[in-house]
C-alpha cells in the first residue's frame, strides 16, 4: 500500500492511518466515483481517496487548512481530478457526488440531508465525542440510512524498560450510511449484527 506523506501541519491531527484503513473499506471507492469530503484539514483522507476515486471534491471552511490540504496533495501521487473548495458545507456541496465523508460534526444534519436529496449512494461520518456519536446515530437512523456504527480504538506499542507498553488513542466512532439501510438487514461483510450504537464527529 502506498504511503501517505503529510509534510504540512494543519494544527489539527490527521485521521490516524489505522482509522483510514477501515474508512477506505467502508467508503468502497471505485474509479467511477465522485468522492466528496467535508472538512479536509490535513488532506490525509483526501489523498487516499484520490488514489481510488475518479473525482474528488474536498470542502474546508478554513482557508489555511485548505492550503495545507493542497500542499499535502502536491506531496503525494494520485490520478483523480481534484477540486478544493473553501466553503462551509452544505454550501457548495456537489450535486453529483456519489460518496460523502463527514470528517466533523459541524452542520452535519444539513449536510446529510442535502447529500441524501442529491442522491449520494453512501455517507460515512467520523466522530470523536460520545455524545455527538449518539446524536449522529439517531440522525442517521431517523433518515433510514444507518447501516453500521463502529467504535475504533488503537493502542501503539513503545519500549518501556526493555519490554512493550502501549499508548492508547481516544476512540473514533464511525457511522456508515446508505439510503434504505435501516431495513434490519445484516451487514454484507460477514460480521454478525450487534445491538449497540455509538458515534462522533
N, C-alpha and C positions, 0 to 999 in steps of 0.2 A: 504494500500500500504506500502511495506517495506521501511523503511527509509534508505537513503544512507549516510553512515558515511565517512567523509573526514578529518581524523585527521592530515593528512600531507599536507603541503602547497607547491605549485609549483611556488610561487611568480607570479602567473597569476590567475585571478579569474576563478573559475569553472563556467560552464554553469549553470545559475540560475535554481532552481527547477521547477519554473513555465514554463520556456522555455523547460526544459527536458520533462515535461509532454506533451506538444504539440509535441515535437520531437518524443517521443515514439509512439504517434498516427500516425505520418507521416512515421516513419520507418516501422511500422506494422510488427515487427519481430515475427517469429514463431520458434518452436523448431528445425525445419529442416534447418533454415537459417544459412549461414556463414556471420556474420556481420563484416565489415572492417571499422575501424576508422582511419582517417589521422589527427594526432595532438591530442594525447590523454591527454596531460597536467596533470591535477589532477586525471584523470580517472573517473570523475563523469559520463560521458556518457558511458564509457566502462563498469562500474559496472552495470548500469541499463540495458544495452544491454545483459550483461552476465546472467541476470535473465530471459531473454526471448528467446535468440537465442541459438542454439546448439553449435556453434563455434564462437569465437570472435578473431579477429586479430587487435591489436592496434599498429599503427606505430607512432613513435615520434622521431623527429630528434635530440632532446636534451636529452642526456643520463640521466641527473639529473632529468628531468621531467618524463622520462620513469620509473625511480626508484620510483618517487612519485606515479605514476600510480600503480606500483607493490605493494607498501606499502598500498595504499588505497584499492586496491583489496583484500589484505590479511585481511583487517579490516571488510570486508563485505561477506555475504554468497551468493553463486551463484553456478550453476550447469554446466556452459558451459566449454568447452575446450578452454583454453586461450593461445594465442601466443602474446608475447610482442616483438616488433621489433624496434631496434634502427636504423632508416633509414629515409632518406628524400624521400618521395614519389615524383614520381611514382616508385622509386627504391623499389624492394621487395614487390610491391603491389600484393596480391594473385591473381592468375589467375582463381581461383574457387570461388570467392566471390559472394554473392547474393545481399547484400545491403551495400552501402557505405555512410559513413558520413564524410563530409569535415568540420572540425572544424575551418578552417582558409583558407586564400586565397592564400597562397604560392604555386606556381606551379599548381594552381587548374585546368587550362585548360589542361595541360598534364596529370594530374591525371584523370580528367573526360574522356579524350579521351581513355586512357588505360583501364579504367573501362568499358566503353561502348564497346570497342573492345573485351574485355574479356567476355562480355555478362551479366554484372551486371543487375539486374532487377530494381533497384531503387537507386537513389542518392539524398541525402539531404545535403544541404550546409547552414551553419550559417555564417552571415556576420554582422559586426558592423559598417562599414563605408558605407555611402550612395553611394559614387561614385563607390566603388567596387561592391556594390549590383547591380547597374545599368549595369556595365560591365558584371557581372556574369549572370544576367538575359538575356542579349543579347547572351552570350556564350551558355547558355542552349537552348535558342530559335533557334540559328543558327544550333544547332545539333538536333533539332526536339525532344527535351526531356523535355521542360519546361511544367510542369503540374500545379504548383501553386507557387505564391510568397506571403508570409505573412510578415506583419510588426507587431512584438510583443513588446508591451510596458507595463511594470509593474510599479506600484507605491505601496509602502509599507507604511501602516499607522503607526504613532507613536503618543504618548501622547504629547500634547502641551497645557499647562495651563488648564488641565482638559478636553480638547477636542481633537479631532483627526485631525492631519495634515498628509501630505504624502510626502515621499521621492520618486522621480521618477528615475528609472534606464534608461540608454540610450537604445534606441530601438534596437532590434535584427531583422534582415531580414533573413527569412528562405526561401530557394528555394527548391522546391521538383521536382525532375526529374524522368521521366520514359521513356524508348525508345518508340517512336511513340506517345508521349503525345501531341505533337504540332499539333493535327489534328482538333483543335477547339471544341472538345467535352467538355461538362460541367463537373465540379468536381463530384466525385461519393459520396460525403458525404452529399448531400442535400443542400449545400450552393449555392447561386447564383453566376455565373461568373461575375467578375468585370473587367473593362478595366483600370487597373492600374498596375504598376510594382514597384519593389524595389529590394534590395539585399544587401549583405555584406559578408565579410569574414574577 
